[in-house]
Amino acid sequence: MTVRASVVVVGAGTAGIGATRAALRKGCDVILIEGGEGGTTCARVGCMPSKLLIAAAEHAQCARNGDAFGIEAKVKVHPEAVMERVRRERDRFVGFVLRDVEELVKDKGSYVRGQARFIDDLVLDVAGERIEADRVVLAVGSRPIVPPALEPAQDRLIHNDELFSLDRLPESVAVFGPGIIGLELGQALHSLGVRVRIFGHSPNVGSLSDPDLKAEATHLFSLSMPLHTSVKGLEVRRVEGGVEVQWQGEGGRQAEVFDYALVATGRRSNLDLINLEATSLPLTGDGRLPVDPNTLQVENEPVFVAGDAAGIRPILHEAADEGRIAGENAAAFPEVRPGIRRSPLSIVFTSPQMFIAGTAHRDLPEDGFVTGRVSFRNQGRSRVMGLNAGALHVYADKNTGRLLGSEGIGPRLEHIAHLLAWSHQEGLTIDRMLEMPFYHPVIEEGLRTALRDAAAELEKVRE
């Protein structure tokens, strides 16, 4: 059987849903193909279940920290109850997404379940059904990377996609990869009473790129949980009752047994699973497609890539924007236009939180900026709440005073991160930002301190 559509979208995640909605809005007939369980990476295995676990951890940690305020509380974590809520609420979020997808395509589109594979240019096979397209949007998502060195853990090797399906919290977990996912999950498990060690090959943790803030992050997280960066001689093997991890420590060779090894060493695009070799599309040396980051188009082809599959900005709100851009361009092809992109914004929901808003430090023009700084160690509201740790840096153009970007690690910075991203997108200067209202006492007063410091640095440049 053969079916045809103006636009075929492969992948019903955040980007695929956005592409389908955009193409339908332009009047195209659309076939949406989903090869997995559906419900988006965010709702099923990413943003939402991880934040559910983190929310439980925050409640437990808050109760433990009551001594500083003259409050004594006894904390008892129920491993089954914690995971039962995570799974229940996760399934609720997934259900909302699945219903939205069905509603989206019920009038003008089609929803096909099954693994899609190319059999020719613009021709796909899904469970024996031939689907022909005028234009294709590839939003096939990504999957966790499992380094070969961890494979000896066998059935006790899990990744974040699998963690949230456990019936109960494990008693112990070795986390490999102190990036965003590894830190968030490792710290949450640690706060919930799970014995955790986090291992990494580099000195860096999280996503920060400012050297001073990277050092601050490593210091703070090392205080709150066992964290091994730049680890040497790492070996794992399956043993009775779990996984044995060996590494070279300061006192020599060390070993510890854990229930599970949790791999959080990054993700890879699923483009290699759809048989691109059957097409004439230009493939890079590593099997990826050359994608224009502004139009999401593959060279001059009627093919567009969005979301995690593209690997440009693998964050949910960016995936939604990319889906919209790819869907609109697929509908309008060959009249392809650059899409409107928002200022970059990345938040890590650890304690303390980390963020990058606007241009990251590593991408700033050399010698073309000044830095405004604030430490939260003595910041008023932070000390009131007993969350006085970390620092925030803002970067301003030397010549214009315009905000270029910011990075930070500190208390509840998800809110300040938004203020800075909005200011960056509006092209505000440091002076203009200082004209904005700051209430007292709030953590945002720390941002004002950093802005004042940046203004002082700009004055030095102008003298």
N, C-alpha and C positions, 0 to 999 in steps of 0.2 A: 504494500500500500504506500502511496506517495501523497504527501500533503505539502502545501506551499504557503508562504507568508511573505509579506513585504519585509518584516523584521523578525528575526529569530533571536531570542535572548537565551543564552545558556547559563543557567545558574539563578536560583530564586532566593539569593541572599539580599542583603541591603542594597548592593549596587544593582543587582538584577531586577529587583522590584522597582528601583528608581528608574532604570532604563525602560522597563515595560510601561510604567506610568507615563513617562515622557513621550514615548513613541505613540501610545494610545491617544494621548492628548493632542498629538499632531495629526490624528486621523488614520494612522497606519493599522493594518491588521497584524497582530503580533502572536507568535507562539512562544510561550515561556516554558523552558525545560528545566526540570530539577532532578538531578541524579542522586541526591542524598536524602536525608530525612526532612529537610526544609526547616523553616523557622529562624533562619539566619544564624551565623556564627555568634553574633552578639547575644542573642536571646538564649540560644541553646547551650553554648560552651564557653562564651567569652564574657562580655561586659556584665551582664545581669547576674549569672550565677556566681561570678567572682565577687561582685559587690554584695551579694547576699551573704557569702562566707565572711567577707570583710566586716559587714555590719554586725554579725554575731561576735566576731573577734573584738570589735570596738567596745561592745557592751561588756564583754568579759574583762577587757583591759581597764576600762573606766572604773569598774567596781574594785579591781585590785589596787588602783591608784588612789583610793580614798584616804589612805593614811595621811597624805600630805595636807588634807583638808580637815583632819580630825574625825574622819569617818571610817569605821571598820566594817568591812563586808566580807562574808565568806562566799567564795565563788565555786560553784560546782557546774561543770560543763557536762551535758548529756550528749554523748557522741552520736547516738541515733537520732535524737530530736533535732540537733543542729542540721544534719544532712537531710532529714525529712523535710524541714522547712525550705532548705535550698532547692531540693528537687521539686517540691510542690509549687513554689513561686516561680521557679524556672519554667515548669510545664505550663503555668498560667501565661507567662509572657510568650512562650512559643505558640500557644493556642491562639493568642491575639494575632500573631503574625500570619499563621496559617489561614485564619479566617479572612484576614485582609487580602491575602493573595487570591483566595477563591473569589472574593468580592471584586477584586481588581479586574480579573479576566472574564468574568461571567457573561458580559454583554458583547464585547468586541474582540476578545482574545481567546486563546486556548492554553490549557495548562497540561503539559505532558510530563509524566514521571518516568525516569529511567536514565541510565548513563548515556550521554551523547558522545559520539565519536565521528570525526570527519571521515568521509569516504571519497570526497572530491571537494573542489573549491565551492564553498557556499552550499554544500550538501552534507547532511548529517544523518547518521543512523542512530535510532533510539529503540532498542529492543526489537529490531527487525523492521521498524517503520522508517521509511525514507522521508526526510524533511528537507525541502529545498527553500532557500532564502534568497531574497534580493540583497539584504544586508544582514550582518550578524554582529551581535554584541556578546562578547565573552566575559562573563562575570562568574567564573568558576571557583573563585575563592582560593583558599590555601589550606595547608595541613602542617602539623608539627614536624620539625626536623628531628630525627633520632640519630645522633652520632654513632658510628659503629662501635666506639669504645664502650658504649652503654648497653649494647645488645646482650652481653652476657647476663644481664639482670633478668632476661627472659620474661616470664609471666608477671614478675613483680616490677616491671618497667611500665610506668603510666605517664601520660601527659595530661595537660589541663582539660583536654576534650573528654578524658575518662574520669578524672578526679571527681567530678560532680555527680557521677552515677554510683558512687560508693554508698552502701547502706549506712555506714557509720564512719566517723572520723577514725583514721588509723592511729596507732599509738606512736609511730615514728616514721619519718620521711626524710630521705636525703634529696635535696633539691639541686639540680644541676642547671646553672644559668642564673646569675644575679641580675638579669635584665628586668624589664617592667613586669612581665608575668611571674617570673621566679620570685622577685621581691614581694609582690603583692600577695601571692599565694603562700609563700614561705612564712612571711610575717604573720599572716592571718592564722595559719595552722599553729604556729608557735604560740600566739596569744590564746588559742583555744586549748592549750595544754598538750599539743602534739610535740614530741621530741624531734627537733628539726636541726639540720645543718645544711647550709647553702654553700655550694662549691662553684668557683668560677676560674677560668684560665687567665683572665686579664685583671688589672687592678681596678677596673671601672665597675660601677654598679648603676642600675637604672638607666636613664636616658640623658642625663645632664652632660653638657660639653664644656662648660666653664671650668677650667682647672681647679680653681679654689672651691667651687661648689661641689665638684666631683669628690675632692678630698674630704669635704665636710660630710657628704652623704655616706661615704665609706666609713668614716669615723662614727657617725650617729647610728648607722645600722649595725655596726660591729658591737656597739654598746647594748643593743636591744636583743640580739640573738646571735648564735654561732654562725659567723660568716667567714669563709675562707676564700680570699681573692688570690689570683696568681698562683693557684695551687699546682704543685708539682707531683709527678709520679702517681697520678690518680688511676686506680683500677677498681673495677666492680666485678662481682661474681655472685651467682645464685647459690645460696646456702640454705640449709634447713631453717625454715621459719622466716626467710626474707632475703635481703641483699646485703652482702658484705662490701663495704667501701674501704679501700686502703688509700692513704695519701702520705706525702712526706710533710711532716709537721716540724715545728721548731725543735721538739725534743726527739726527733727521729721518725721512724716509720710508725704510723698510727692506723688503727683499724676499728671499725664500728659497724654493727649490724642494724639494719632498718627494715621495717615492714615493706616499704616501697621505695623505689627510686623514681622521682618525679622529674621528667625532662622538660626544661623550659629554655631551650637553646635556639629558639627562633622558629619561623615558619617558612614554607616554600610554596610558590604558586602551583596550582593544579593544572596549569596549561599543558604539562607533559602527559596528562592522562586522557587527552581528547584527540590523540592521533593527528596532530598538526602536520606530520610528515606526509600525509595523504594529500595535502594542499600545496599550492605554489607560493604560499605566504613566506616572506623572508624571515628565516629563523636566525637568531644570534648563536654564538658558539655554545652557550649553555642551554639552548633549547627554548629561549624566550622570544618574544616578539618585540620588535622596535616600536614603541608606542610614543606618540607625541603627547607630552604631559599636559598640553593645553587643550587639544581637541580629542584626545584619547584614541585617535585613528592610527592604524598600522600603515605607515607610509601613505600611499595613495589608494589603498585597498578599501572596499566597502566593509571593512571589519574594524571593530572598536573593542577596546579592552578596558575594564573598569574594576575598581575595588581591589581586594587583596591580590587578585590575579595579575594586576598591573604592577603592584608593589611600589607605587609612587608615594602615597601617604596612607599606609594601612591602618586607618582609624575610622570608626563608624561614620561620623558626620562627613568625612572626606569621601568615603565610599558612596554615601547617598548623593553627594554633589557630583561625583564622577559618573554615577549611574545616570543622573539627569543629563549631564553633558553628552555622554555617549549615546543615550536614547534619542536626544534631540538631533544630534548629528547623523545618526543612522537614519532617522526619519527624513532629514533634509538632504542627504547625500545625493549628488556630489557637492552641494553647497554647504561645506563644512566650516564652522566658525570656532574660534577659541572660546571656551567657557569661562564664566566668572568664578574665580577661586577666592576663597576666604583667606584671611591671615592664618598662618599655621598656629595650631594650638594643640598641645599634648599635656595630659595630666596623668600622674601616677598616684594611685589611691593607697599609698603606704601611710605610715605614721612615723615621722612627719611626711606630708605630701610633697611631691616634686612636680615641676611644670616647666615647659618652654612655651613662650608666647611670642609670635613674630619671628624674627630671624634668630636662630640659635647662635651662640658665641662662636662656634666653629666656622660659621658661614659669614661672619662679619668682615667688612673690608679692613684689611690690615692698616693700622695706624689712622683709621678714619673715624674713630669713635671714642667716646669717653664712657666711663662706667660709674654709675651711682650705686652705692652699697648701703645695706642695712643689716644688722644682726638682730635676730629675734631673742637673743639671750636676755636682754634687759628691756625689751619692748613691753609697754605697759599692759595691754590686754592679754598678751601671751603669758606674762608672768602671773596675772590674775588667774588664768585657767590652768596654770601649771604645765603649759605647752611651750615653754620658752627655749626653743632650740632651732638652729638653722639660720639661713641668711637668704637675702634676695638681692639680685643685681639687675639694674636696668641699663640699657645701652642706647646712647644717643649719638646722632650724626654730629661730628665736630663743627661742620660748617652751618648747618641749618637748625640744629637743636631738635630735629625730629626724632621721635622714638623709633629705634630700629628693632628692638626686641628685648626680651627679658628671660631670665632663668631664676629658679628659686627652689629652695627646700625649706619647709617650715610648716606652721600650724594652719590647717584649713585653707591652703592656698588655692584650692579650686576656684574660689570666688575672686580672689585677686587676679588669678590667671585670666579670667574672662574680662575683667576691666582692662587689663593690659592688651589682650588680643583685640578688643573693640577699639582701644585707643590707637593701636598700630594700624588697624584697617582704616580708620578715619584719618590717618596721617597726622596725628596731633604732635605738637612739640612738647618738650618738657615744661616750658613756661605755661603753655595752655593747660596742661594736665594739673599743674599746681593751682590753677584758678578754680578747679573743681572743689565741691564741698567734701570735707572729711569730718565725720562725726567723732565724738570722744565718749568713752574710750573704745576703740575698735582696732582690730588687727590691721585694717587698711591704713591706719596712721603710720605703720611701718613702711608701707609703700610711699607715703608722703616724705618720710625721712630719706628714702633712697632717691626720690625725685629731687629733693633739695640738694642732696649730695651731688647728683648729676648736674644740677644747675650751677653749683659752685665750680665743678670741673670745667663746665663750658665757659664760665667767666674767666678762668685762668687761661683758656685757649684764646679768648678774645683780647686779653690784655696785651 
